[in-house]
């Protein structure tokens, strides 16, 4: 009856992290085989979560057996398994440390032949591509400065206007990546026909469609960008049939769709930390950073399934047509997404805003 109890409980457990599940579960029962590659924890954190989860599963059995009068005859000739349910047993101090359980090695002292326990250093497990938050914040500050530098003068020229528009396009594209976590190799803009009220959109992810939610800050950024885009296209008499909400304009005023190469070149050009290996700094790192922020978010803590949903990691039907997101679930997702701009120090800076009403075209 209980042969697969721990496997089933770990698979369904909403707060056992993806990295911990990849340790205790065989690969064929994981919710998504690649999800663990986007998150990072150290071995002490994983040990703590697994130990706490196993205790919760045992407590659930103990509570049910007492409530329904079930006799769990689990002792055998070698082990008194009933001790697992003895609440009076006090765990050792290293297991009571909140958030992590340190590992120790028993070593023999060469001087007095006694044994001592040496604490072992923790091991990082999971993604190595997530960028430090301080570096990400500074990168977006650099983009903000770039946008400010491109604001057209009171008597603007077409070139100034296009430069400002393109700077805004890059800014919005990178905000979109870090605030949604989408794969930058599949979507660098939203399709007009699949964006609904700038609140949510249907997004093509590896050939399958899923719903993504847009936080309030991103909604505001998109609305401002579209107002500038409409003013620019009208004043320069540019007609476009692009299906995307944002795109670049080249020197001939032709639409240039964003792609992974263009985004990578821009990111590496404006990345503020030149002492790092610049070739490892790519837009896909922002997706890993998004996953790490989702994992560490605590108010409220996101479940493993909610993180998988935000990342588009699913094997059981979270894609369009099979997905049903209840109001409380959506509320938790938006609480996290709306917290991201504050965490990244994003602000609506009026100094980066431009209005066609305040300027005139140079003759």
C-alpha positions as CSV (number, residue, x, y, z in Angstrom):
1,X,0.0,0.0,0.0
2,X,2.8,2.4,0.9
3,X,5.4,1.1,-1.6
4,X,5.3,4.3,-3.7
5,X,4.0,6.6,-1.0
6,X,7.1,8.8,-0.8
7,X,7.4,9.0,-4.6
8,X,3.8,10.0,-5.0
9,X,3.9,12.6,-2.2
10,X,7.1,14.1,-3.5
11,X,5.8,14.3,-7.0
12,X,2.6,16.1,-5.8
13,X,4.2,18.2,-3.1
14,X,3.7,21.9,-4.0
15,X,6.6,23.3,-1.9
16,X,9.4,20.7,-2.5
17,X,11.6,22.5,-5.0
18,X,12.3,21.3,-8.5
19,X,16.0,20.7,-7.7
20,X,15.1,18.6,-4.6
21,X,12.5,16.6,-6.6
22,X,15.2,15.9,-9.2
23,X,17.2,14.3,-6.4
24,X,14.5,12.1,-4.8
25,X,12.5,11.2,-7.9
26,X,13.4,9.1,-11.0
27,X,13.5,11.3,-14.1
28,X,10.5,9.7,-15.8
29,X,8.1,10.9,-13.1
30,X,9.4,14.5,-13.0
31,X,6.9,17.2,-14.1
32,X,9.4,18.4,-16.7
33,X,12.8,17.0,-17.4
34,X,14.5,20.4,-18.1
35,X,13.0,22.4,-15.3
36,X,15.9,21.7,-12.9
37,X,18.4,23.2,-15.3
38,X,16.9,26.7,-14.6
39,X,17.1,26.8,-10.8
40,X,20.0,26.6,-8.4
41,X,20.3,25.5,-4.8
42,X,23.2,24.2,-2.7
43,X,23.3,20.8,-1.2
44,X,22.5,22.0,2.4
45,X,19.3,23.7,1.2
46,X,18.2,20.6,-0.7
47,X,19.0,18.3,2.3
48,X,16.9,20.5,4.5
49,X,13.9,20.5,2.1
50,X,14.0,16.8,1.6
51,X,14.3,16.1,5.4
52,X,11.4,18.5,6.1
53,X,9.3,17.0,3.3
54,X,9.8,13.4,4.5
55,X,8.8,14.5,8.1
56,X,5.7,16.0,6.8
57,X,4.8,12.9,4.8
58,X,5.3,10.8,7.9
59,X,3.3,13.2,10.1
60,X,0.4,12.9,7.6
61,X,0.5,9.1,8.0
62,X,0.6,9.3,11.8
63,X,-2.3,11.8,11.8
64,X,-4.4,9.6,9.6
65,X,-3.7,6.5,11.6
66,X,-4.8,8.1,14.8
67,X,-7.8,9.8,13.3
68,X,-9.2,6.6,11.7
69,X,-7.8,4.1,14.2
70,X,-5.5,2.4,11.7
71,X,-2.8,0.1,13.1
72,X,0.4,0.6,11.1
73,X,2.2,-2.6,11.7
74,X,5.5,-1.6,10.2
75,X,8.1,-2.9,12.7
76,X,10.3,-5.7,11.7
77,X,12.9,-7.9,13.3
78,X,15.7,-5.5,12.8
79,X,14.2,-2.0,13.1
80,X,11.5,-0.4,15.3
81,X,10.0,1.6,12.5
82,X,7.3,3.0,14.9
83,X,10.1,5.3,16.2
84,X,9.6,7.3,13.0
85,X,6.3,8.6,14.4
86,X,7.6,9.3,17.9
87,X,7.1,13.1,18.3
88,X,9.1,13.1,21.6
89,X,12.4,12.4,19.9
90,X,14.5,15.6,19.6
91,X,16.4,15.9,16.4
92,X,20.1,16.9,16.6
93,X,20.9,20.6,16.5
94,X,22.2,20.5,12.9
95,X,18.8,19.3,11.7
96,X,17.0,22.2,13.5
97,X,18.8,24.9,11.6
98,X,16.1,26.7,9.5
99,X,16.7,26.7,5.7
100,X,19.6,24.3,5.5
101,X,21.0,21.1,6.9
102,X,24.8,20.9,7.0
103,X,26.6,17.7,6.1
104,X,29.4,16.3,8.3
105,X,32.2,13.7,7.8
106,X,33.4,11.5,10.6
107,X,37.2,11.6,10.7
108,X,39.7,10.0,13.0
109,X,42.0,12.3,14.9
110,X,45.6,11.3,14.3
111,X,46.8,12.6,17.6
112,X,44.5,10.9,20.1
113,X,42.7,8.3,17.9
114,X,39.3,10.0,18.7
115,X,36.7,10.8,16.2
116,X,35.5,14.2,15.3
117,X,32.9,15.5,12.9
118,X,34.0,18.0,10.2
119,X,31.4,20.1,8.5
120,X,31.6,19.7,4.7
121,X,31.3,22.7,2.3
122,X,28.0,22.8,0.4
123,X,27.8,22.0,-3.3
124,X,26.0,24.2,-5.8
125,X,23.5,22.2,-7.9
126,X,21.6,23.5,-10.9
127,X,21.8,26.5,-13.2
128,X,25.1,28.4,-13.5
129,X,23.6,30.9,-16.0
130,X,21.5,33.1,-13.7
131,X,23.0,36.5,-13.5
132,X,23.6,38.3,-10.1
133,X,20.8,40.7,-9.4
134,X,23.1,43.7,-8.9
135,X,24.5,43.2,-12.3
136,X,21.1,42.9,-13.9
137,X,20.0,46.1,-12.2
138,X,23.0,48.0,-13.4
139,X,22.5,46.7,-16.9
140,X,19.0,48.1,-17.0
141,X,20.3,51.4,-15.6
142,X,22.8,51.5,-18.5
143,X,19.9,51.0,-20.9
144,X,17.9,53.8,-19.2
145,X,20.9,56.1,-19.7
146,X,21.1,55.1,-23.3
147,X,17.4,56.0,-23.8
148,X,17.9,59.3,-22.1
149,X,20.9,60.1,-24.4
150,X,18.7,59.4,-27.4
151,X,15.8,61.7,-26.5
152,X,15.2,64.0,-29.5
153,X,16.1,67.7,-29.1
154,X,13.3,70.3,-29.3
155,X,13.9,70.6,-33.0
156,X,14.1,66.9,-33.9
157,X,15.4,65.2,-37.0
158,X,14.2,61.9,-38.4
159,X,17.4,60.3,-37.5
160,X,17.1,61.4,-33.8
161,X,13.5,60.2,-33.7
162,X,14.4,56.7,-35.1
163,X,17.4,56.4,-32.7
164,X,15.2,57.2,-29.8
165,X,12.5,54.7,-31.0
166,X,15.1,52.0,-31.5
167,X,16.5,52.6,-28.0
168,X,13.0,52.3,-26.6
169,X,12.5,49.1,-28.5
170,X,15.6,47.4,-27.0
171,X,14.6,48.6,-23.6
172,X,11.1,47.2,-23.9
173,X,12.4,43.9,-25.3
174,X,14.7,43.3,-22.4
175,X,12.1,44.3,-19.9
176,X,9.7,41.8,-21.6
177,X,12.3,39.1,-21.2
178,X,13.1,39.7,-17.5
179,X,9.5,40.3,-16.5
180,X,8.0,37.3,-18.2
181,X,10.8,34.7,-18.4
182,X,10.0,33.7,-22.0
183,X,12.6,32.0,-24.1
184,X,14.4,34.7,-26.1
185,X,15.0,32.4,-28.9
186,X,11.3,32.0,-29.5
187,X,9.7,35.4,-28.8
188,X,11.3,38.8,-28.6
189,X,8.0,40.6,-29.2
190,X,4.3,39.9,-28.9
191,X,2.0,39.3,-31.8
192,X,-0.6,42.0,-32.1
193,X,-3.5,39.6,-32.7
194,X,-2.5,37.5,-29.6
195,X,-2.1,40.3,-27.1
196,X,-5.3,41.1,-25.2
197,X,-5.7,44.5,-23.5
198,X,-1.9,44.5,-22.8
199,X,-2.7,42.4,-19.7
200,X,-2.0,38.9,-21.0
201,X,-1.0,37.3,-24.3
202,X,-0.8,34.0,-26.1
203,X,2.8,33.2,-26.7
204,X,4.3,30.6,-29.0
205,X,6.8,28.5,-27.1
206,X,8.7,25.7,-28.9
207,X,5.8,25.4,-31.4
208,X,3.1,25.3,-28.7
209,X,1.0,28.2,-27.5
210,X,0.6,29.2,-23.8
211,X,-0.8,32.1,-21.9
212,X,1.7,34.6,-20.4
213,X,0.7,37.4,-17.9
214,X,2.1,40.9,-18.1
215,X,2.7,42.8,-14.9
216,X,1.4,46.4,-14.4
217,X,4.8,48.0,-15.0
218,X,5.2,46.1,-18.3
219,X,1.7,47.1,-19.4
220,X,2.5,50.7,-18.8
221,X,5.8,50.4,-20.7
222,X,4.0,48.8,-23.7
223,X,1.4,51.5,-23.8
224,X,3.9,54.3,-23.7
225,X,6.0,52.6,-26.4
226,X,3.0,52.1,-28.7
227,X,2.1,55.8,-28.4
228,X,5.7,56.8,-29.5
229,X,5.5,54.2,-32.3
230,X,2.2,55.5,-33.6
231,X,3.5,59.1,-33.5
232,X,6.7,58.1,-35.3
233,X,5.0,56.1,-38.0
234,X,2.5,58.9,-38.7
235,X,5.1,61.7,-38.9
236,X,7.5,59.7,-41.0
237,X,4.8,58.3,-43.1
238,X,6.0,54.7,-42.6
239,X,3.5,52.0,-43.4
240,X,4.1,48.6,-41.9
241,X,2.4,45.2,-42.0
242,X,4.5,43.7,-39.2
243,X,2.5,41.3,-37.0
244,X,4.6,42.3,-33.9
245,X,3.9,45.0,-31.4
246,X,7.5,46.2,-31.3
247,X,10.3,46.1,-33.9
248,X,13.3,48.1,-35.0
249,X,13.6,50.5,-37.9
250,X,16.8,50.4,-40.1
251,X,18.5,53.4,-41.8
252,X,16.0,53.1,-44.7
253,X,13.0,53.2,-42.4
254,X,12.3,49.6,-43.0
255,X,11.0,47.2,-40.3
256,X,13.7,45.0,-38.8
257,X,12.4,42.2,-36.6
258,X,14.3,41.5,-33.4
259,X,16.1,38.2,-33.3
260,X,18.5,36.5,-30.9
261,X,21.6,37.7,-32.6
262,X,20.6,41.3,-32.5
263,X,19.6,41.1,-28.9
264,X,22.8,39.3,-27.9
265,X,25.0,41.9,-29.7
266,X,23.2,44.8,-27.9
267,X,23.4,43.1,-24.5
268,X,27.1,42.4,-24.8
269,X,27.7,46.0,-26.1
270,X,26.0,47.6,-23.1
271,X,26.8,45.0,-20.4
272,X,28.5,47.1,-17.7
273,X,30.8,44.4,-16.3
274,X,33.7,44.1,-18.7
275,X,35.8,41.9,-16.5
276,X,33.5,39.0,-17.1
277,X,33.5,36.6,-20.1
278,X,31.3,38.7,-22.3
279,X,30.5,35.7,-24.5
280,X,28.6,34.0,-21.6
281,X,26.4,37.0,-21.2
282,X,23.4,36.4,-23.5
283,X,19.7,37.2,-23.3
284,X,18.9,33.6,-22.3
285,X,20.6,34.3,-19.0
286,X,17.7,36.5,-18.1
287,X,15.3,33.5,-18.3
288,X,17.5,31.7,-15.8
289,X,17.5,34.9,-13.6
290,X,13.7,35.0,-13.8
291,X,13.5,31.4,-12.6
292,X,15.8,32.0,-9.7
293,X,13.7,35.1,-8.6
294,X,10.6,32.9,-8.8
295,X,12.2,30.2,-6.7
296,X,13.4,32.7,-4.0
297,X,10.1,34.6,-3.8
298,X,8.5,34.3,-0.4
299,X,5.5,36.6,-0.2
300,X,3.6,34.5,-1.1
301,X,5.9,31.5,-1.8
302,X,5.2,30.1,-5.2
303,X,4.5,26.4,-5.6
304,X,6.7,24.3,-7.8
305,X,3.7,24.0,-10.2
306,X,3.3,27.8,-10.4
307,X,7.0,28.3,-11.2
308,X,6.7,25.6,-13.9
309,X,3.7,27.4,-15.3
310,X,5.5,30.7,-15.4
311,X,8.5,29.1,-17.1
312,X,6.4,27.1,-19.6
313,X,7.6,23.8,-18.2
314,X,4.9,21.3,-18.6
315,X,4.2,17.8,-19.7
316,X,0.6,17.3,-18.6
317,X,-1.5,20.0,-20.3
318,X,-0.7,23.5,-19.1
319,X,-0.6,24.7,-22.7
320,X,-3.4,26.6,-24.5
321,X,-6.6,24.6,-24.6
322,X,-5.8,22.5,-21.6
323,X,-5.0,25.2,-19.1
324,X,-7.3,26.4,-16.3
325,X,-5.9,29.0,-14.0
326,X,-8.2,29.6,-10.9
327,X,-8.5,33.2,-9.5
328,X,-6.4,32.5,-6.4
329,X,-3.7,30.9,-8.5
330,X,-3.7,33.9,-10.9
331,X,-3.6,36.3,-7.9
332,X,-0.4,34.6,-6.6
333,X,1.2,34.8,-10.1
334,X,0.4,38.5,-10.5
335,X,1.7,39.2,-6.9
336,X,5.1,37.8,-7.9
337,X,5.1,39.4,-11.4
338,X,4.1,42.8,-10.0
339,X,6.9,42.5,-7.4
340,X,9.6,42.1,-10.0
341,X,10.0,45.7,-11.1
342,X,10.5,46.8,-7.5
343,X,13.0,44.0,-7.0
344,X,14.9,45.1,-10.1
345,X,14.6,48.8,-9.1
346,X,12.6,49.7,-12.2
347,X,11.0,53.1,-12.0
348,X,8.8,55.2,-14.4
349,X,11.3,57.9,-15.0
350,X,9.7,61.0,-16.6
351,X,13.2,62.1,-17.8
352,X,13.1,59.2,-20.3
353,X,9.7,60.2,-21.7
354,X,9.2,62.1,-24.9
355,X,6.1,63.9,-26.3
356,X,5.6,65.0,-29.9
357,X,3.6,68.0,-28.5
358,X,6.7,69.5,-27.0
359,X,8.9,69.4,-30.1
360,X,8.9,70.3,-33.8
361,X,10.6,68.8,-36.8
362,X,13.8,70.6,-37.9
363,X,13.4,72.1,-41.4
